[in-house]
């Protein structure tokens, strides 16, 4: 086999491995990037700031968790929608930063809400 064919096969193999790796990253990207942190229903947050923990039920079976940090002589309220990964446990740091700026913080945890859309029979 000539040197050109060996180089061609090596380059083609490398490209194939790269494509396979990219495909796997695409398929598993949510598991790699968004690492949800499950906390029990009776979990008690502990922050060094006064806060309120709130729960909302937008539809049956879906319970959203929110944390409200109030600032003294508040200049406003920062609305923070927390996405897929983690939990509201890290919001104490954000609340402390906002409190220094005399801003309140309302952090709402929004888990992935999937709905199966079904066609109703006519």
VMD Tcl script that draws the C-alpha trace (Angstrom):
set ca {
  {0.00 0.00 0.00}
  {1.36 3.40 -0.88}
  {2.05 6.20 1.59}
  {-0.72 8.32 0.09}
  {-3.33 5.63 0.84}
  {-2.10 5.23 4.41}
  {-2.33 9.00 4.97}
  {-5.80 9.03 3.38}
  {-7.02 6.20 5.64}
  {-5.56 7.86 8.77}
  {-7.13 11.23 7.92}
  {-10.47 9.61 7.06}
  {-10.41 7.63 10.34}
  {-9.61 10.78 12.31}
  {-12.47 12.65 10.65}
  {-14.84 9.77 11.34}
  {-13.83 9.72 15.04}
  {-14.33 13.49 15.27}
  {-17.79 13.20 13.67}
  {-18.75 10.42 16.07}
  {-17.52 12.49 19.05}
  {-19.46 15.55 17.87}
  {-22.60 13.47 17.37}
  {-22.30 12.02 20.90}
  {-21.76 15.51 22.35}
  {-24.86 16.72 20.52}
  {-26.98 13.83 21.78}
  {-25.79 14.02 25.41}
  {-25.26 17.79 25.69}
  {-28.09 18.35 28.18}
  {-26.74 15.71 30.54}
  {-23.24 17.15 30.27}
  {-24.14 20.83 30.63}
  {-27.27 20.85 32.76}
  {-26.79 18.81 35.89}
  {-30.06 18.98 37.81}
  {-29.78 18.89 41.57}
  {-32.73 17.13 43.16}
  {-33.63 18.35 46.62}
  {-36.28 16.73 48.81}
  {-39.68 18.42 49.22}
  {-39.00 19.20 52.88}
  {-35.52 20.65 52.24}
  {-34.86 23.81 54.27}
  {-32.67 26.45 52.64}
  {-30.15 28.12 54.95}
  {-28.98 31.58 53.96}
  {-27.26 34.25 56.04}
  {-29.92 36.71 54.87}
  {-33.61 37.00 55.67}
  {-35.65 35.36 52.92}
  {-39.00 33.86 52.08}
  {-39.44 30.54 50.34}
  {-42.48 30.43 48.07}
  {-44.17 27.66 46.11}
  {-46.38 27.98 43.04}
  {-48.47 25.33 41.34}
  {-49.16 26.53 37.76}
  {-50.86 23.26 36.88}
  {-51.71 20.05 38.68}
  {-48.63 18.03 39.57}
  {-46.13 20.83 38.82}
  {-44.68 22.66 41.82}
  {-42.31 25.57 41.30}
  {-39.98 26.80 44.02}
  {-38.98 30.45 44.50}
  {-36.84 32.37 46.96}
  {-37.42 36.05 47.77}
  {-34.72 38.22 49.33}
  {-35.97 41.64 50.41}
  {-33.62 44.61 50.65}
  {-33.96 47.48 53.10}
  {-34.86 50.72 51.33}
  {-35.04 48.78 48.10}
  {-34.36 50.51 44.79}
  {-35.97 47.66 42.87}
  {-36.31 43.93 42.46}
  {-34.17 41.64 40.34}
  {-36.17 38.84 38.75}
  {-34.03 35.71 38.29}
  {-35.31 32.68 36.38}
  {-33.18 29.70 37.24}
  {-32.96 27.07 34.51}
  {-32.28 23.38 34.25}
  {-29.20 22.79 36.37}
  {-28.65 23.06 40.10}
  {-31.20 24.27 42.62}
  {-32.07 27.48 44.41}
  {-29.49 26.70 47.11}
  {-26.88 28.96 45.47}
  {-29.12 32.04 45.42}
  {-27.79 33.26 48.78}
  {-24.70 34.63 47.05}
  {-26.84 36.45 44.47}
  {-29.09 37.79 47.23}
  {-26.07 39.12 49.14}
  {-24.72 40.89 46.05}
  {-28.09 42.45 45.28}
  {-28.61 43.51 48.88}
  {-25.38 45.52 48.77}
  {-26.84 47.34 45.76}
  {-30.15 47.81 47.63}
  {-31.98 45.48 45.24}
  {-34.31 42.68 46.18}
  {-34.05 39.30 44.47}
  {-36.83 36.98 43.40}
  {-35.33 33.70 42.18}
  {-37.69 31.21 40.54}
  {-36.58 27.67 39.69}
  {-37.99 26.58 36.33}
  {-37.46 22.88 35.67}
  {-38.02 21.50 32.21}
  {-41.75 21.30 31.73}
  {-42.55 18.91 28.91}
  {-46.04 18.38 27.71}
  {-47.13 15.71 25.32}
  {-49.38 17.25 22.75}
  {-52.14 14.91 21.76}
  {-54.70 15.46 19.11}
  {-58.19 15.21 20.38}
  {-60.45 12.93 18.37}
  {-62.98 14.82 16.28}
}
mol new
graphics top color blue
foreach p $ca { graphics top sphere $p radius 0.5 }
foreach p [lrange $ca 0 end-1] q [lrange $ca 1 end] { graphics top cylinder $p $q radius 0.2 }
display resetview
